[in-house]
Amino acid sequence: MDNIDKTYLLKLFSLQQKAFSLDQYPDYVLRKEKLKRLYSVLLKHEQALIDAVSDDFGHRSANETWLSEIFQVTSTIKYVLKHLRSWMAKEKRHTSVIFKPAKNYVYYQPIGVVGIMVPWNYPILLSLSPLIYALAAGNRVCIKLSEHTPKTNRVIIEICKRAFNIDEVAVVTGDATVAQSFSELPFDHLFFTGSTAIGRKVMEAAAKNLTPVTLELGGKSPLVISQNFPLKKAAKMITFAKGLNAGQTCIAPDYIFVHAQKLEAFVAEMEVAFKEMYPQYMTNDDYSSVMNEAQFNRLQEYIDEAKEQGVKVVVLDELKATNDHSRKMPISLLLNPKKDLQVMQDEIFGPLLPVLSYQSIEEVISYINQKPRPLAAYLLSYNRTEQEYINRNIISGGMCINDVLNHIAQHDLPFGGVGSSGMGRYHGFEGFKTFSNAKSICQRGRLNSALWLYPPYGQRFSWFRKLFKG
């Protein structure tokens, strides 16, 4: 539904608020049934989603869409269903001896109506994954999809219509004006995935209502290759990480460090890896397009500026386009670009990869720590001492050691950023907690020992002080 106004959004929000007020603690059976509904309807629309995403992108690998979006969503539903009953249980906490007999526990309550704002790069995963956790926690949900994925939006809207009533899950679309109005609604929690710049605006709008936010942003995620790590293996992993969705992934490596003695050998291995993984990339169905002309032109401007400044740009496959509108761009390495270039300032979000040579790991740490804290960090090293040193000295939202991207696919690991790369966590139990009110409860029975310490203070209180002094 495009071109909606704030009045409509307020009516939709009010409808969900009223529905929540009638059932403020959906039981386990109902929550489970909602997730199963979503799972069933999603599977029936699997091919429609794959086709729609590809149409929106110009071309999107069907296998990538299944692996990085549909499979991630279905496996998340299975994981949540397996653990939901235990997550909903009262969480026992320690009770100090001075307060016994009593018991303390945390009671996880639904918070109400949750807003989810979705970017264009992974429209299925980044709408339905937070939806799963919001529903598991017992909430009503309103989703704002990106205007850049209109065909995918239609399928997602159809899925939600078939799986839910509008007072359970509602989906809206629209441009930046709609997004602004959406972020100004007094949600009980607002979940946003997107750029740091837009994230600041979302947080500012939410602050007017004291709405808590989870911001899943991005930034410049570094990857460090240890001097002794096998370059052939490194090149394969990096080619996958930057080739997936043509590098339009918030946790894709944004720049990498290679020891100065290994730079030429690394470039050679990257050329081999790209051609092996994506032969004839222009006509290869496994290699995706850049989302739109604006994104393609932005990436080309990075390359043009780098070349003007004398940076060596190594295109991993010079195969020329047979269709000027394909927007397929091969991975390109930018060797030792200066810090002030735009490609070193912005999150790249595409198949460009600055490669920086280094002499010492201390030099690498210093460089990374001068930048805003990244969403992810990657280390390819079998040296345990080096692993521990980098793990301790780089602050990032998440990290992979001897792997790339896959920390996001671990269901039991919380996912999120830190500083400029975001705030808050979801996935696993942390996802359930994000959309819950963790109510602290101290419960007594008929006997209440605290009554003994009420005024007037006398001998009994003096005895208590002596007993617990120090």
Residue pairs with C-beta under 8 A, 6 or more apart in sequence:
1 157
1 172
1 173
1 174
2 147
2 173
2 174
2 175
2 178
3 174
3 178
4 172
4 174
4 178
5 181
6 181
6 184
9 172
9 178
9 181
9 182
9 185
10 185
12 142
12 166
12 170
12 172
13 113
13 142
13 185
13 186
13 187
15 166
15 167
15 170
16 113
16 140
16 141
16 142
16 167
16 168
16 170
17 112
17 113
17 140
18 167
19 140
19 167
19 168
20 110
20 112
20 113
20 139
20 140
24 109
24 110
25 109
25 110
25 138
26 110
26 138
28 84
28 85
28 88
31 84
31 88
31 135
31 136
31 138
32 81
32 84
34 135
34 163
34 164
34 168
35 77
35 80
35 81
35 84
35 132
35 135
35 136
36 77
36 81
37 163
37 164
38 77
38 128
38 131
38 132
38 135
38 159
38 163
38 164
39 74
39 77
39 78
40 163
41 159
41 162
41 163
42 49
42 70
42 73
42 74
42 128
42 159
42 163
43 74
45 155
45 158
45 159
46 66
46 70
48 155
48 158
49 65
49 69
49 70
49 124
49 152
49 155
49 156
50 62
50 65
50 66
50 70
52 149
52 151
52 152
52 154
52 155
53 60
53 65
53 69
53 123
53 124
53 149
53 151
53 152
54 60
54 61
54 62
54 65
55 151
56 120
56 123
56 148
56 149
56 150
56 151
56 152
56 291
57 288
57 289
57 291
58 289
58 290
58 291
58 292
58 325
58 326
58 327
59 285
59 288
59 289
59 326
59 328
60 245
60 288
60 289
61 285
61 286
61 287
61 288
62 285
63 286
64 244
64 245
64 286
64 288
65 124
68 122
68 125
68 244
68 245
69 122
69 123
69 124
69 125
70 124
72 125
72 129
72 409
73 124
73 125
73 128
73 129
73 132
75 411
76 129
76 132
76 411
76 427
77 132
79 411
79 428
80 132
80 133
80 136
80 431
80 432
83 429
84 136
84 432
87 108
87 136
87 429
87 432
88 108
90 105
90 106
90 107
90 441
91 105
91 106
91 107
91 108
92 103
92 104
92 105
93 104
93 105
93 106
93 440
94 104
95 102
95 103
95 104
95 442
98 449
98 468
99 442
99 449
99 450
100 449
101 444
101 445
101 447
101 449
102 442
102 443
102 444
102 445
102 449
103 442
103 443
104 440
104 441
104 442
104 443
105 441
105 443
106 438
106 439
106 440
106 441
107 438
107 439
107 441
108 137
108 432
108 433
108 436
108 437
108 438
108 439
109 138
109 436
109 437
109 439
110 137
110 138
110 139
110 435
110 436
110 437
111 137
111 139
111 188
111 189
111 435
111 436
111 437
112 139
112 140
112 187
112 188
112 189
113 139
113 140
113 141
113 142
113 187
113 188
114 134
114 139
114 140
114 141
114 142
114 187
114 188
114 189
114 190
114 191
114 435
115 141
115 142
115 143
115 144
115 182
115 183
115 185
115 187
115 189
115 190
115 191
116 127
116 130
116 131
116 134
116 141
116 142
116 143
116 144
116 191
117 144
117 179
117 182
117 183
117 190
117 191
117 192
117 193
117 194
117 202
118 126
118 127
118 143
118 144
118 145
118 146
118 193
119 126
119 146
119 193
119 194
119 195
120 146
120 148
120 149
120 291
121 245
121 248
121 249
121 250
121 291
121 349
122 245
122 249
123 145
123 146
123 149
123 152
123 153
123 156
124 152
124 156
126 193
126 216
127 143
127 145
127 156
127 171
128 156
129 426
129 427
130 191
130 193
130 214
130 426
130 431
131 141
131 143
131 169
132 431
133 426
133 427
133 431
133 432
133 434
133 435
134 141
134 189
134 191
134 435
135 141
135 169
136 431
136 432
136 435
137 432
137 434
137 435
137 436
138 436
139 188
139 189
139 435
140 167
140 168
140 169
141 168
141 169
141 170
142 169
142 170
142 171
142 172
142 182
142 185
142 187
143 156
143 160
143 169
143 170
143 171
143 172
144 172
144 173
144 174
144 178
144 179
144 182
145 152
145 153
145 156
145 157
145 171
145 172
145 173
146 153
146 173
147 173
147 174
147 175
147 178
148 291
148 292
150 173
153 171
153 173
156 171
157 171
157 173
160 169
160 170
160 171
163 169
172 178
172 182
174 182
180 201
180 205
183 190
183 192
183 201
183 202
183 205
183 206
184 205
184 206
184 208
184 209
185 209
186 209
186 211
187 206
187 209
187 211
188 211
188 212
189 211
189 212
189 213
189 214
189 434
189 435
190 202
190 206
190 211
190 212
190 213
190 214
191 213
191 214
191 216
191 426
191 434
192 198
192 199
192 202
192 213
192 214
192 215
192 216
193 216
193 217
193 250
194 202
194 216
194 217
195 217
195 218
195 347
196 217
196 218
196 219
196 347
196 372
196 420
196 421
199 215
199 217
199 422
202 213
202 215
203 213
203 215
206 212
206 213
213 423
213 424
214 416
214 422
214 423
214 424
214 425
214 426
214 434
215 417
215 422
215 423
215 424
216 250
216 415
216 416
216 417
216 422
216 424
216 426
217 250
217 375
217 417
217 420
217 421
217 422
218 250
218 251
218 347
218 349
218 375
218 417
218 421
219 254
219 347
219 372
219 373
219 374
219 375
219 417
219 420
219 421
220 254
220 255
220 344
220 347
220 348
220 371
220 372
220 374
221 251
221 252
221 253
221 254
221 374
221 375
221 376
221 377
221 378
221 396
222 253
222 254
222 255
222 256
222 257
222 364
222 368
222 374
222 377
222 378
222 394
223 238
223 241
223 253
223 255
223 256
223 257
223 377
223 378
223 379
223 380
223 404
224 256
224 257
224 361
224 364
224 377
224 378
224 379
224 380
224 381
224 390
225 231
225 234
225 256
225 257
225 258
225 259
225 262
225 266
225 380
225 381
226 259
226 379
226 380
226 381
226 382
226 383
226 386
227 259
227 261
227 262
228 381
228 382
228 383
229 380
229 381
229 382
231 262
231 265
231 266
231 269
232 269
232 272
232 273
233 380
234 266
234 269
234 380
235 266
235 269
235 270
235 272
235 273
236 273
236 277
237 380
237 403
237 404
238 253
238 256
238 270
238 273
238 353
238 404
239 270
239 273
239 274
239 277
239 316
239 331
240 277
240 404
240 405
241 249
241 252
241 253
241 378
241 404
241 405
242 252
242 253
242 331
242 351
242 353
243 274
243 277
243 278
243 287
243 331
243 351
244 252
244 405
245 288
246 287
246 288
246 289
246 290
246 328
246 329
246 350
246 351
247 331
247 348
247 349
247 350
247 351
247 352
247 353
248 288
248 290
248 291
248 295
248 349
248 350
249 349
249 405
250 347
250 349
250 375
251 375
251 376
251 398
251 405
251 407
251 408
252 348
252 349
252 405
253 353
253 378
253 404
254 347
254 348
254 354
254 374
255 344
255 353
255 354
255 355
255 356
256 353
256 354
256 355
256 356
257 356
257 357
257 358
257 364
257 367
258 266
258 355
258 356
258 357
258 358
259 357
259 358
259 359
260 357
260 358
260 359
263 335
263 355
263 357
266 355
267 314
267 333
267 335
267 355
270 314
270 316
270 331
270 333
271 314
271 316
271 317
274 281
274 316
274 317
274 330
274 331
275 316
275 317
277 286
278 284
278 286
278 287
278 317
278 330
280 319
281 287
281 317
281 319
281 328
281 330
282 319
282 320
282 321
282 322
282 323
282 326
282 328
283 322
287 328
288 328
289 326
289 327
289 328
290 296
290 299
290 327
290 328
290 329
290 350
290 351
291 327
292 327
293 327
295 349
295 350
296 327
296 329
298 350
299 329
299 348
299 350
299 351
299 352
300 329
301 342
302 334
302 341
302 342
302 343
302 346
302 348
302 352
303 313
303 332
303 334
303 343
303 352
305 341
305 342
305 343
306 313
306 334
306 337
306 341
306 343
307 313
309 337
309 338
309 341
311 334
311 335
311 336
311 337
311 338
311 341
312 334
312 335
312 336
313 332
313 333
313 334
313 335
314 332
314 333
314 335
315 330
315 332
316 330
316 331
316 332
316 333
317 330
318 330
319 330
321 328
329 350
329 351
330 351
331 351
331 352
331 353
332 351
332 352
332 353
333 353
333 354
333 355
334 343
334 352
334 353
334 354
334 355
335 355
335 357
336 355
336 356
336 357
337 343
337 344
337 354
337 356
338 344
343 352
343 354
344 354
348 354
356 367
358 364
358 367
361 386
361 389
361 390
364 390
365 389
365 390
365 393
365 394
368 374
368 377
368 394
369 393
369 394
369 395
372 419
372 420
372 421
373 395
373 396
373 397
373 417
373 418
373 419
373 420
373 421
374 396
374 397
374 417
374 421
375 396
375 397
375 398
375 417
375 421
375 422
376 396
376 397
376 398
376 399
376 400
376 405
376 407
377 390
377 394
377 396
377 398
377 399
377 400
378 399
378 400
378 401
378 403
378 404
379 386
379 387
379 390
379 391
379 399
379 400
379 401
379 402
380 401
380 402
381 387
381 390
381 401
381 402
382 402
387 401
391 399
391 401
395 418
395 419
396 418
396 421
397 415
397 416
397 417
397 418
397 421
397 422
398 407
398 408
398 413
398 415
398 416
399 407
400 406
400 407
407 413
407 415
408 415
408 427
410 427
411 427
411 428
412 427
412 428
412 429
413 427
413 428
414 425
414 426
414 427
414 428
414 430
414 431
415 425
415 426
415 427
416 422
416 423
416 424
416 425
416 426
417 423
424 434
425 431
425 434
426 434
444 450
452 460
452 464
453 460
453 461
453 464
